[in-house]
Amino acid sequence: MTRLTVALRRYPHTEPLLDGTVKVPGCELDLPEVEPIHRAFAPMVREQRYDVSELAVATLLQAVEADVPIAALPVVLHGNFHHRSISVWGGDGQLRPQDLRGRRVGVRAYSQTTGLWVRGVLSDTYGVRAQDVTWVTTEGAHVDGAPEPPNVEHTSAKLVDALREGDVSAVVMGVRSADHVDSLVPLIDDWKDQQERFLDHHGWVPINHLAVVRKDLLRSEPGLVRALYQGLCAGIDAARPVEPSGSPRELVVRHGMSDTLLATLQTAIRYAREQELIASDLDAADLFADFNRYVGRI
């Protein structure tokens, strides 16, 4: 039996693989507990600590540009709309998205994928470019040597404290996991309407995390990677509700190559270029070139 180290968050669609309900023939899985899952991203891109890992899209793009030996699998593990992911303190209604020009906004890392999508919304919908804002961060990029533009600053303070004290005008974060959640109010007050318009316009929900694999494993054991991929697919299929509700998770979690997957990632690439996260003109299809070459287009 081959042993593979797999770092995945426990979602309803990964649980069948992680709890052994879905088997991978000829393989046993070592499952390190990594919580929150973004703590797996730096070890994966810096030292390929895991055979297979969940990985954020922005980190993947920076890793591809840096020739990190990992390859994407066409498996979407997590995504969401992000119109609600930027908050202000108290919600007095005085600050509008277009008022962010010249202001300071907190985000865990400039390369955080939620921040990538938030900045894309601010630019496309409200005309506020990433370069119009000073981004105040508490962490650097997961990929060693990944560039940060000159309008990025670092702080040792907690972002919510910086917001409460007025050091930043808004913060990008998941409000459910934040302190003082009752005091955080969405900057985009009509965020529900805006995300419906976004879906109507684009036809997809933003992707945050994909599955990736070490390139040497993909090349040496393509059959094993195919079996693991099929296990991930089986978990996604098993988690689909009998009566879909149209929730963002149902809309975004998927497997296999599709025009929707490529269109979503191509927009993420455009945002990453505009925001100076990457300098290369990447193509979304190329992210899966190694998977298609060694495992076969599925």
N, C-alpha and C positions, 0 to 999 in steps of 0.2 A: 504494500500500500504506500502510495506517495502522500506525504504530509504537506499541506499548504497552509501558510499563515494568511488569514483573511481578516482585514479590519473594515467592518461595516457596522453602521448604526442599526439598531433593532427597530425596523419599521414593520408594519403588517406584511409588506411584500418581501422583506428579507428574512423574517422570522422562520418560514418553512425551511430555508436553507440552513439557518443558524441553529435551529433546534433539532435538526436531523430528520425532519419529516420528508424533506426532499434530499435524496442521496446523490452524491457524485461518484459514479462508478470508479473503483480503483483509487479512491482518494479519501483521506481523513483530513478534517479541517481543524487547525489550531485557531482559536478565536480570542485574541487579546481584547480585554475590556478597555475601550478608549472612549472617555466621556469628558467633555463633549467631543464629537467625532472630528472636529477641525484640528484636534491635537495629533491626529494621525497624519495630517497632510505634510508637515515639514519632514518627519522621518521618512515618509514615502518618497518625496522628491529629492531629499538630500542624501539618503543612503539606501533607498529601496529596501526598507526594513521589512515590508510585507510583500507577499507574492501577489496578492490582490488587495486593492484598497478602494474605498470611497475617496473621491477627490473633487474639490471645488473647481468650477469651470475656469475662473480667473487664474487659479494656480496651475491648472492644466495648460492654459495658453502660455503662461510664462515658462513653464517647464519645457514645453515643445520648442519654444524659441531658444532656450538654453541647452537644447539637445540632451535633456535628461532621458535616460533609457527606460521610459515607461510608454505604454500604448493605451489608448482609450478603447473601451468596449462600448458598443451601442446599447447601453443600459442606463436609463435615467432613474436615479434613486431618489432625488429630492428636487423640488422647485416650488415656486410660489410667485404671486404678484408681490410687488414691493412698494406700491403707492402708500402703504401704511407703515413702511419701515423707517421713515424719517419723522422724528418727533420734536416738539418744542415743549418748554416747561409751562405748565399751567393753562395754556390754551386761551389766552386773552383775545385771540383773533386779530392781533395787530400785525403779525408776520405772515407774509404770503410767500409761496415758493420763489417768485421772481424777485423778492426782496433779499435773497441770499447773496446776491452779487456783493463782493467786498467783505463778506462776513466769514466767520470761522464755524466749521461744522465738524463735530466729532464722529469718528468711525474707528472700529477696533484696529483695522489695518487698511491702508489704501488699496491693497490688492484683494480685500474681502469681496466675494462675489455679490453679496447683497448690496454693498456699496457701488459696485460696477453697474448693477441694474438701476439703483436709485439715481445715480448720476446720469444714466441714459435717459430716464424719465424726465429729470430736471432739464436736460438739454433739449430733447425732442419736443417736449410738451410746453415748457416754460421759457425756453431760450437761455437757460443758465448753464454755461459751459463749465466743465470741471475746473478749468483754469481761472474762472471767475471767483472761486471760493478758496479759502485756506483750509486744508483738511488736517485736523488734529487727531493723531493716532496714538494708540498705546502699544502697538506691535508692528514689527516689520513684515516683509514678505516671507512666505514659506520657502520660496526658491532663493538660494544663496545668490547674491549679486544682482537680483532683479532690480531694475531702476525705479526710482521714485522721482516724480517731477519736483521742481523747486518750491511749489506751493503746498508741500506736505511738511508738517511739523510733528514732533513727538512730545508726549507728555507722560508723566508718571502718575497723574491724577486719574481717578475713576471718571469716566465720561459723564455719568449722571451727575456727579458732584460738580464737574466743570460746567455742565448745563445749568444746574441750580444756581451756581455762583455767577453766571453770566460770562464765563470765559469763552464759551461757545454759544452760538445762537440756536443750534439744533444738533441732534445726534441721530446716527444711523444705528439701529439695533432692534432686535426682536423684543417688543415690549413685554411679552409674557415672561421673559427670563430676566427682566431688569428690576433693580431696586426702585422704590418709589413709583411703581407702575401707575398708580392712580394720578400722579402728577404729570405723566407723559401723555401728550395729546398729539394726534397726527398733524403734521404741518399741512398736508393736503386734506382739507376738511371734507371734500367730496370724493374721498379716495375710493369708495365703492363704485360710484359712477365712473370714475376715471379708469378703474381696472376693467370694468365692463367695456368701455370704449377701446381700451388697449386690446382686449380679446377680440372684439369685433374687427378691429383694424388689422391685427397681426394673425389671428387665428391660432395662437399658441400661448402657453403660460411659460414665463421665464424658467430656465433650467438653472439650478444651483449646483447639483452634484451628479457626477457620472461615476461609473466603475472603471478602474484602470488596472493594468497588469504589468508586471516586469517584462521588458522586451525579451530578455534571454529566456524566460520561461515560455513565452509565447512562441518563440522560434524553435526551442528544443522539445516542447511538449504541446504542440497545437491541439492534439486530441483531448488532452486533459483540460486545456483552456476552453475548448468547445463544450466539454461536459459541464464545467463550472458555469459557463455562460448559459447553458440550457437550464441549469439549476436555478440561476437567477431569474430566467424567463419564466420558469414554472412557478416560482414564488409570486411574481408579479401577476401572472394569470390567475393563480389561486386567490389572490387578495382582491380581485375585481368584484365589486358588489353585484348582486343579482339585479338590483334596481339602482342604476347609477344616479347620483345626486348632482353631478356636474361640479363637484368640488375641485379646487385647484389640484389637489393631489391626484384625483382620478384623471384629470386632464393632462397632467404633466408626466406622471410615472409611466414609462413604456420601455419596450425593448425592440431592437431591430432597426435597420437602416430605413429612413423615411425622409421625404421632402421636408416634413415638419421639423424633424430633428436637425437637419442641416440648416434650415432657414433660421431656427432659433439660435444655433451656435454661430451662424454667420453674423447675426446682429450682435451677439456678444463680442465677436472679434472686432466688428466696427467700433463698438463702444470702447473696447480695450485699446484700440489704436488712437481714437480720439482723446482718450483720457491719459495717454502716455504710459499705459501699463505694459504695452509691447510696442516694438518698432517694426516688426515684420508684417508683411501683407499675407497672413495665413489664409488658407482655404479650409472651410469646415470639413469637407470630404477627406482632406489629407490627415485629419486627426484619427481617422479609422483605417488608414491605408495598411498598416501592419496587421490589424485584425482581419481585414478582407484578404490580405495576401496569404496569411498563414492558416486562418480558420475557414475562410470562405465567406462570401457575401451571404448574409442571412436576412 
